[in-house]
C-alpha cells in the first residue's frame, strides 16, 4: 500500500481536513474578532464570547467524539474489504448523537446563570454570557449532526465534501457577523453581541442542511433504521464512551484555564480568549495531519499492513511538526498584529503580547499530541487515549496550575501548565505506538 501513504495521498486527505477542521475555530474567532471591536462595551463582550465559547466548545467536543468512533469503524471495514457490513451503522450513530445532544441541551439551559457564575463571570460580563449563550446553544445538536456526517465521510477516505461544507459555513458566518453585529445602514439596526450569536446559529443550520444533502447524494450510506441494533453499535458506544471521558478531562483543563484567567480580571480573560482562539486555530490546522493519520490508520489496521502503518505514522508526524514550526515562526513575527485582529484595547494587547510566545513555543510539542491522537483514534485505541488525558490533566496540568497560582504567574502560569499538559500527552502516545506497533511491523 505504498501509494496509500505517499506524500500526495496523505496531503490529499490532510489539506481538506485542515480546512474543514479549522472551520469551528475560525467561526469562533470571527465572533471574537468582530465582537472585540464593538464600539459599546467591546472588552466585556469579548470576555463573554471567550467564556461562552469555551463552555460550548466543551459540550461540542465532548460529544462530537462519536465522529472519531464512526470514522475508525468504517475505515477499518474499508481496509478489510467489508464495507457493505456497516452501511446501516451510521443511521444509528447519528440518531444516538442527536438524542444525546438534545438531552444535554435541555439539562444545561435552565442553569445558564449558575454555570457562568461558576466560571467566575459577574456583572455586565455575566449578563452578556447569558444573552449570547441562550441563542448559540440551539445550534448545538446541529453541530453534532454535522460532525457525525464528517466522521462518515472520513471513514470513506473522503475529506473533500466536509471541506466544502465547512467553507460555506464559515463564509456565511463571516457575512452574517458583519451584517448582524454592526448592522446595515438604513436596513438593519446593529445587534452587537446577540447578532454574533444569531450569525453562528444561522451558519450552523446551513451546514447541517448541506451535510444531509451531500451524505444522501454522494455516498451509499443509508439513513434508514433497518435494524434495531447493529453488531458494531456496542463497539461504537464503548469507543465513544472512552472518548467522552477523555474529552471531559480535556475540557476540564480548558475550563479551569478560563476560570483562572477570569478570576485575575476582565482584561486578562479577554487576552486569554484571544490566545485560546489562536491556539485552537493552530491546533485544528495541525490536526489535519492527525485526521489523515486517523483515516489511514484505521484502513491500514483493517488490512493488517503494519509496515505501512509505521511508515505512515512517521510521515504524518514529520509533516505535522513542520507545519507547527512554520505557523509558530510566522506568528512570532507579528504578535501585535494578531492581537489587533481581535481588539484595539491597549491594556488587553499588552497582556496578550506579554505571554503569547509561550503559546508559540509549545506548537511542535502540540503537533506530536494532535497527530498521535488522530492515529490512535483510527486504530480504535480509545481506552489508552482516555487514560493519557486523565493522567496529563490530573498529574500534569492541575498541579502546575496550582503551583503557578501560588507564585502568582498569572497568564504565564496558565500557559506553562497547558504546555506541560501537552508534553505529557505527546510523549505518552509516541512511547505507546513504538512499543506496540513497531514489533508488529517486523514480521
C-alpha positions in Angstrom: 0.0 0.0 0.0 2.9 2.4 -0.7 0.6 4.6 -2.8 -1.8 4.9 0.2 0.9 6.5 2.3 2.6 8.6 -0.4 3.1 12.3 0.2 0.4 13.1 -2.4 -2.2 10.8 -0.9 -1.5 11.9 2.7 -1.9 15.6 1.7 -4.9 14.8 -0.4 -6.6 13.8 2.8 -4.8 16.2 5.2 -5.3 19.5 3.3 -9.1 19.3 3.0 -9.1 18.0 6.6 -7.2 21.1 7.7 -9.6 23.4 6.0 -12.6 21.6 7.4 -11.0 21.3 10.9 -10.4 25.0 11.3 -14.0 25.9 10.4 -15.2 25.8 14.0 -12.2 27.8 15.5 -12.5 30.3 12.6 -16.2 30.6 13.3 -15.5 31.3 16.9 -12.5 33.5 16.1 -14.7 35.5 13.8 -17.2 36.1 16.6 -14.3 37.0 18.9 -12.7 39.5 16.5 -15.9 41.2 15.4 -17.3 41.3 19.0 -14.0 42.6 20.4 -14.3 45.7 18.1 -17.9 46.5 19.1 -18.0 50.2 20.0 -20.2 49.7 23.1 -18.6 47.6 25.9 -16.3 45.7 23.5 -14.0 44.3 26.2 -16.9 43.0 28.2 -18.4 41.5 25.1 -15.1 39.9 24.2 -14.8 38.4 27.7 -18.3 37.0 27.4 -17.6 35.4 24.0 -14.4 33.8 25.4 -16.2 32.3 28.4 -19.3 31.1 26.4 -17.1 29.8 23.6 -15.0 27.7 26.0 -18.1 26.2 27.6 -19.8 25.5 24.2 -16.6 24.0 22.9 -16.5 21.7 25.8 -20.1 20.5 25.1 -19.4 20.1 21.4 -16.1 18.4 21.6 -17.1 16.1 24.5 -20.0 14.7 22.5 -18.5 15.1 19.0 -16.0 12.3 19.7 -18.5 10.0 18.2 -17.2 11.3 14.9 -13.8 9.6 15.5 -15.5 6.4 16.6 -17.7 6.1 13.5 -14.7 7.1 11.3 -12.5 4.4 12.8 -15.0 1.6 12.4 -15.9 2.5 8.8 -12.2 2.9 7.7 -11.3 -0.4 9.3 -14.1 -2.2 7.5 -13.0 -0.5 4.3 -9.4 -1.7 4.7 -10.7 -5.2 5.3 -12.9 -5.1 2.2 -16.1 -5.5 4.2 -17.7 -2.0 3.8 -21.1 -3.5 3.0 -21.4 -4.9 6.5 -21.5 -1.4 8.1 -23.7 0.5 5.7 -26.6 0.7 8.2 -24.5 1.6 11.3 -24.3 5.4 10.6 -28.0 5.9 10.9 -28.0 4.5 14.4 -24.9 6.5 15.3 -26.4 9.8 14.1 -29.7 9.1 16.0 -27.7 8.5 19.1 -25.7 11.7 18.6 -28.8 13.9 18.1 -30.6 12.3 21.0 -27.7 12.8 23.4 -27.2 16.4 22.3 -30.8 17.3 22.9 -30.7 15.7 26.3 -27.6 17.7 27.3 -29.1 20.9 25.9 -32.3 20.5 28.0 -30.3 19.9 31.1 -28.0 22.9 30.8 -30.4 25.6 29.6 -32.2 26.0 32.9 -28.9 26.5 34.7 -27.2 29.0 32.4 -26.7 31.7 35.1 -25.3 29.2 37.6 -22.9 27.8 35.0 -21.3 31.1 34.2 -21.2 32.2 37.8 -19.2 29.0 38.4 -16.8 30.2 35.6 -16.3 33.5 37.6 -18.4 35.7 35.3 -20.1 38.6 37.0 -21.8 41.9 36.4 -22.0 43.0 32.8 -19.9 40.1 31.6 -22.4 37.6 33.2 -25.4 39.3 31.5 -23.6 39.2 28.2 -22.8 35.5 28.7 -26.4 34.6 29.3 -27.6 36.6 26.3 -25.0 35.1 23.9 -25.4 31.5 25.1 -29.2 31.5 25.1 -29.1 31.9 21.3 -25.9 30.0 20.3 -26.8 26.8 22.3 -29.6 25.9 19.9 -27.1 25.2 17.2 -25.5 22.5 19.4 -27.5 19.5 18.1 -26.9 20.7 14.5 -23.1 20.8 15.1 -23.1 17.2 16.4 -25.1 16.1 13.4 -22.5 17.8 11.1 -19.6 16.2 13.0 -21.2 12.7 12.7 -21.6 13.2 8.9 -17.9 14.4 8.7 -16.9 11.1 10.5 -18.8 9.1 7.9 -17.0 10.9 5.1 -13.6 10.4 6.8 -14.2 6.7 7.2 -14.8 6.5 3.5 -11.5 8.3 2.9 -13.2 11.5 1.7 -12.3 14.8 3.3 -13.3 16.9 0.3 -17.0 17.3 1.0 -16.5 18.1 4.7 -14.1 20.8 3.5 -16.8 22.3 1.1 -19.4 22.3 3.9 -17.1 23.9 6.3 -16.0 26.6 3.9 -19.6 27.5 3.1 -20.5 27.6 6.8 -17.5 29.9 7.7 -18.1 32.3 4.8 -21.8 32.5 5.7 -20.9 33.2 9.3 -18.5 36.0 8.4 -21.0 37.7 6.2 -23.8 37.4 8.8 -21.5 38.6 11.6 -20.8 41.9 9.9 -24.4 42.3 8.9 -26.0 41.5 12.2 -23.4 42.8 14.7 -22.7 46.1 13.0 -26.0 46.4 11.1 -26.7 47.6 7.6 -27.3 51.4 7.4 -30.9 52.1 6.6 -31.9 48.4 6.6 -30.8 46.7 9.8 -30.0 48.1 13.2 -26.8 46.8 14.9 -27.5 43.8 17.2 -24.0 43.8 18.7 -23.3 40.6 20.8 -26.7 39.0 20.0 -26.0 39.5 16.3 -22.9 37.4 16.6 -24.9 34.6 18.3 -27.6 34.7 15.6 -24.9 34.6 12.8 -23.4 31.5 14.3 -26.7 29.8 14.6 -27.8 30.5 11.0 -24.5 29.2 9.7 -24.8 26.0 11.7 -28.3 25.5 10.2 -26.9 25.9 6.7 -24.0 23.4 7.4 -26.5 20.8 8.8 -28.7 21.1 5.7 -25.7 20.8 3.3 -24.3 17.8 5.3 -27.6 15.9 4.9 -27.9 16.6 1.2 -24.3 15.6 0.4 -24.5 12.5 2.6 -27.5 11.3 0.7 -26.2 12.3 -2.8 -22.5 11.4 -2.5 -22.5 8.2 -0.5 -24.3 4.9 -0.4 -24.8 5.2 3.3 -28.4 4.5 4.4 -30.2 6.7 7.0 -33.0 4.1 7.3 -33.1 2.4 10.7 -33.2 -1.1 9.0 -32.0 -2.9 12.1 -32.7 -2.1 15.7 -29.2 -2.9 16.8 -26.2 -3.1 14.5 -23.5 -5.6 15.8 -20.9 -2.8 15.8 -23.0 -0.4 17.9 -21.6 -1.9 21.1 -18.0 -1.1 20.0 -19.2 2.3 18.8 -20.6 3.1 22.2 -17.6 1.8 24.1 -15.2 3.9 21.9 -17.5 6.9 22.2 -17.7 6.4 26.0 -13.9 6.3 26.3 -13.6 9.4 24.1 -16.4 11.1 26.1 -14.4 10.6 29.3 -11.2 11.7 27.6 -12.9 14.9 26.4 -14.3 15.7 29.8 -10.7 15.6 31.1 -9.5 17.7 28.1 -12.2 20.3 28.7 -11.7 20.3 32.4 -8.2 21.7 31.5 -9.6 24.4 29.2 -12.4 25.4 31.6 -10.0 25.6 34.6 -7.7 27.8 32.5 -10.7 30.1 31.6 -11.8 30.2 35.3 -8.3 31.0 36.4 -7.9 33.8 33.8 -11.4 35.2 34.6 -10.5 35.4 38.3 -7.5 37.5 37.6 -9.5 40.2 35.8 -11.6 41.2 32.8 -8.6 42.3 30.7 -6.8 39.0 31.5 -9.7 36.8 30.4 -10.0 39.0 27.3 -6.3 38.4 26.5 -6.6 34.7 27.3 -9.7 34.5 25.0 -7.6 35.8 22.1 -4.8 33.3 22.8 -7.3 30.4 23.1 -8.8 31.3 19.7 -5.4 31.3 18.1 -4.3 28.1 19.9 -7.5 26.4 18.6 -6.8 27.7 15.1 -3.2 26.3 15.2 -4.5 23.1 16.8 -7.0 22.3 14.1 -4.6 23.4 11.4 -2.0 20.8 12.6 -4.8 18.3 13.3 -5.3 18.0 9.6 -2.4 15.5 9.6 -4.0 13.9 12.7 -7.1 13.5 10.5 -5.0 11.9 7.8 -3.5 9.6 10.4 -6.9 8.7 11.7 -8.3 7.8 8.2 -5.2 5.9 7.0 -4.5 4.3 10.4 -7.9 2.6 10.5 -7.6 1.4 6.9 -4.1 0.0 7.3 -5.0 -1.7 10.6 -8.1 -3.3 8.9 -5.7 -4.5 6.1 -3.2 -5.7 8.8 -0.4 -3.8 6.9 1.7 -2.9 9.9 4.8 -1.8 8.0 2.8 0.8 6.1 1.2 1.8 9.4 4.5 2.5 11.0 5.8 4.4 7.9 2.6 6.4 7.7 2.9 7.4 11.4 6.4 8.7 10.9 5.4 10.7 7.8 2.3 12.4 9.3 4.2 13.3 12.5 7.0 14.9 10.5 4.5 16.8 8.4 2.6 17.9 11.5 5.7 19.2 13.3 6.9 21.0 10.1 3.5 22.8 9.8 3.7 23.7 13.5 7.1 25.2 13.1 6.0 27.2 10.1 2.9 28.6 11.9 4.9 29.4 15.0 7.7 31.1 13.2 5.3 33.3 11.3 3.3 34.1 14.4 6.3 35.1 16.4 7.0 37.9 13.9 3.6 39.5 14.2 2.1 39.0 17.7 0.7 42.6 17.9 -0.9 42.3 14.5 -2.6 39.1 15.5 -3.9 40.7 18.7 -5.2 43.7 16.8 -7.5 41.4 14.8 -9.5 40.8 18.0 -9.2 44.0 20.0 -7.9 47.6 20.0 -7.8 47.8 23.8 -4.2 48.7 24.6 -4.2 47.0 28.0 -5.5 43.8 26.7 -2.9 43.9 23.8 -0.1 44.5 26.3 -1.1 41.5 28.4 -1.6 39.3 25.3 1.8 40.1 23.7 3.5 39.6 27.1 2.8 35.8 27.2 1.9 34.8 23.6 5.4 33.5 23.0 4.6 30.6 25.3 1.7 29.6 23.1 4.0 29.5 20.1 7.0 27.7 21.6 4.8 24.8 22.5 3.4 24.2 19.0 5.9 21.4 17.9 5.1 19.6 21.2 1.4 20.1 20.4 1.9 18.6 17.0 3.0 15.3 18.5 -0.1 15.1 20.7 -2.6 16.2 18.0 -1.2 13.8 15.3 -0.8 11.0 17.8 -4.4 11.5 18.9 -5.6 11.1 15.3 -3.7 8.0 14.7 -4.8 6.3 17.9 -8.4 7.2 17.2 -8.2 5.5 13.8 -6.6 2.4 15.5 -9.5 2.3 18.0 -7.1 2.8 20.9 -9.7 4.9 22.7 -9.1 3.4 26.2 -5.4 4.4 26.1 -6.3 7.9 24.9 -8.7 8.2 27.8 -6.1 7.2 30.3 -3.5 9.6 28.8 -5.8 12.6 29.1 -6.8 11.7 32.6 -3.1 11.4 33.6 -1.9 14.5 31.9 -4.8 16.6 33.3 -4.7 15.5 36.9 -1.0 14.7 37.2 0.4 17.4 34.9 -1.9 20.4 34.3 -3.7 20.8 37.6 -0.5 20.6 39.8 1.3 23.0 37.6 -1.6 25.4 37.6 -1.8 25.3 41.4 2.0 26.0 41.5 1.6 28.9 39.1 -1.2 30.4 41.3 1.0 30.1 44.4 3.8 32.1 42.7 1.3 34.5 41.1 2.5 33.8 37.5 -0.9 34.9 36.1 -1.4 34.1 32.4 2.2 32.9 32.1 1.4 30.2 34.7 -1.8 29.1 32.9 0.1 28.6 29.6 3.0 26.9 31.2 0.5 24.5 32.7 -1.1 23.9 29.3 2.4 23.2 27.8 3.2 20.6 30.5 -0.2 19.0 29.8 0.6 18.8 26.1 4.1 17.4 26.6 2.8 14.5 28.7 0.2 13.7 26.1 2.6 13.7 23.2 5.3 11.7 24.8 2.9 9.0 26.1 1.5 8.5 22.6 4.9 8.2 21.0 6.1 5.6 23.5 3.0 3.5 23.3 3.0 3.4 19.5 6.6 2.4 19.3 6.2 -0.3 21.9 3.1 -1.9 20.4 3.2 -1.4 16.6 6.9 -1.3 15.7 7.3 -5.0 16.7 4.3 -6.0 14.5 5.9 -4.2 11.5 9.0 -6.5 11.7 7.1 -9.7 11.0 
